[in-house]
Amino acid sequence: MMNAGYFSPIWTLDVKSFPPPNGDLVNRGELGSPKAPSEKRRYVEEHGDFDNCYSANARTAPSSGQTHSGKRVYTLGLLDQPDQFAQDVLARAKAL
């Protein structure tokens, strides 16, 4: 889809926690961090499989510095509008 020019974002709540007895119910997210990325984060930052990743979870660690693919993980502050997702959608629409 991206090769055909379609905007292809991934939007997530980035929630992953495990219940007792093996877990502690603390949300550690499913994206990992820039220093310890999960495969899902690698889809964006290393492989560029999506036009950025947008998370509504304030605990998500955003991308730091330049990524290998040039694509990034953003943490959205839903009170700050237009947020990065809205800005990217509007920019893509204007480019058509």
Backbone torsions as a table, in degrees:
resi	resn	phi	psi	omega
1	MET	NA	-42.2	-179.4
2	MET	-64.0	-37.8	178.5
3	ASN	-63.4	-26.4	178.5
4	ALA	-87.8	1.4	177.1
5	GLY	93.5	5.6	178.6
6	TYR	-80.2	140.1	174.7
7	PHE	-71.9	125.5	-174.0
8	SER	-129.7	73.3	179.7
9	PRO	-83.7	164.9	168.4
10	ILE	-122.4	132.9	-176.1
11	TRP	-122.4	131.2	-173.7
12	THR	-141.3	158.5	168.6
13	LEU	-92.4	-9.6	176.3
14	ASP	48.4	56.3	-178.9
15	VAL	-117.3	126.1	174.1
16	LYS	-153.5	119.7	175.3
17	SER	-144.7	160.9	-177.4
18	PHE	-122.0	136.2	-179.2
19	PRO	-77.7	158.2	173.3
20	PRO	-61.1	155.6	11.5
21	PRO	-86.4	-13.3	-177.3
22	ASN	-87.6	-19.0	-178.0
23	GLY	-122.9	178.2	-177.3
24	ASP	-122.7	9.8	179.0
25	LEU	66.8	8.6	177.9
26	VAL	-80.1	129.3	179.5
27	ASN	-75.0	114.0	177.7
28	ARG	-108.6	0.8	176.9
29	GLY	75.3	165.3	-178.8
30	GLU	-109.1	-1.0	-179.1
31	LEU	-95.4	-12.0	-175.3
32	GLY	69.7	-149.5	-179.1
33	SER	-134.6	168.4	177.2
34	PRO	-58.0	-33.2	-179.8
35	LYS	-84.3	-25.3	178.6
36	ALA	-134.3	70.3	-173.7
37	PRO	-73.0	145.0	170.4
38	SER	-82.3	171.9	177.2
39	GLU	-62.0	-34.5	179.1
40	LYS	-62.8	-40.6	177.2
41	ARG	-66.9	-38.2	178.9
42	ARG	-62.6	-33.1	177.2
43	TYR	-53.4	-36.7	-176.4
44	VAL	-90.0	-61.1	-169.9
45	GLU	-71.6	-36.1	-178.0
46	GLU	-96.1	-48.3	-173.0
47	HIS	-90.3	-22.1	-178.7
48	GLY	66.2	32.7	-178.0
49	ASP	-71.7	-12.3	179.5
50	PHE	-137.5	156.9	172.4
51	ASP	-83.4	76.7	179.3
52	ASN	73.4	159.8	177.0
53	CYS	-122.7	134.6	-177.4
54	TYR	-120.9	126.6	-178.5
55	SER	-119.8	135.4	176.8
56	ALA	-92.8	11.5	179.4
57	ASN	-99.3	118.1	-177.7
58	ALA	-63.0	-17.1	179.1
59	ARG	-86.1	-5.5	178.3
60	THR	-67.7	130.8	175.9
61	ALA	-81.7	116.4	179.3
62	PRO	-70.7	164.8	175.7
63	SER	-60.1	145.6	176.8
64	SER	-119.6	136.4	-179.8
65	GLY	64.3	-165.0	179.0
66	GLN	-78.3	136.3	176.4
67	THR	-96.8	161.9	-179.2
68	HIS	-58.3	-42.5	-176.9
69	SER	-87.2	-15.3	-173.1
70	GLY	85.4	-5.9	177.2
71	LYS	-94.0	153.3	-171.1
72	ARG	-132.3	160.3	168.4
73	VAL	-100.7	125.9	178.7
74	TYR	-113.7	141.9	171.1
75	THR	-100.8	120.6	-175.7
76	LEU	-90.6	136.4	169.4
77	GLY	-101.7	102.1	-171.0
78	LEU	-64.3	-15.1	176.1
79	LEU	-82.7	-19.6	179.7
80	ASP	-93.3	100.4	-176.6
81	GLN	-118.9	143.4	-1.8
82	PRO	-75.5	133.3	179.1
83	ASP	-75.2	179.3	-175.4
84	GLN	-62.4	-36.3	178.0
85	PHE	-61.9	-49.6	179.6
86	ALA	-61.4	-41.1	178.9
87	GLN	-61.3	-42.2	-179.2
88	ASP	-69.1	-38.8	176.7
89	VAL	-62.9	-47.0	-179.5
90	LEU	-64.0	-40.9	179.3
91	ALA	-64.0	-41.0	179.6
92	ARG	-66.5	-40.4	179.4
93	ALA	-64.5	-39.1	179.5
94	LYS	-68.1	-27.4	-177.7
95	ALA	-77.4	-11.8	-178.6
96	LEU	-75.5	NA	NA
